[in-house]
Amino acid sequence: MMVHSFDGKDAGAEDYRRFADALGFEGAKPTLTVGPKTFGGIELYLGWTADRAFNEGYFIVDRRKTDEGFHGED
């Protein structure tokens, strides 16, 4: 399940974390996919993606574009 934030400043990220915690996903935060958790025999992954201004806050890691460092350390 992918949550898409249309706010570049991640409005709602704290609500997303609480939702993830309620489902038992530990360590959920923007830009990180967590899981799987099995619900009714189905494996579920949970992730957050957001709109960003072109290249704002992005880094290249393993030849892939990521905004992993955008949020700092939690």
Secondary structure, 3 states (H helix, E strand, C coil): CEEEECCCCCCCHHHHHHHHHHHCCCCCCCCCCEEEEEECCEEEEEEEEECCCCCCCCEEECCEEECHHHHCCC
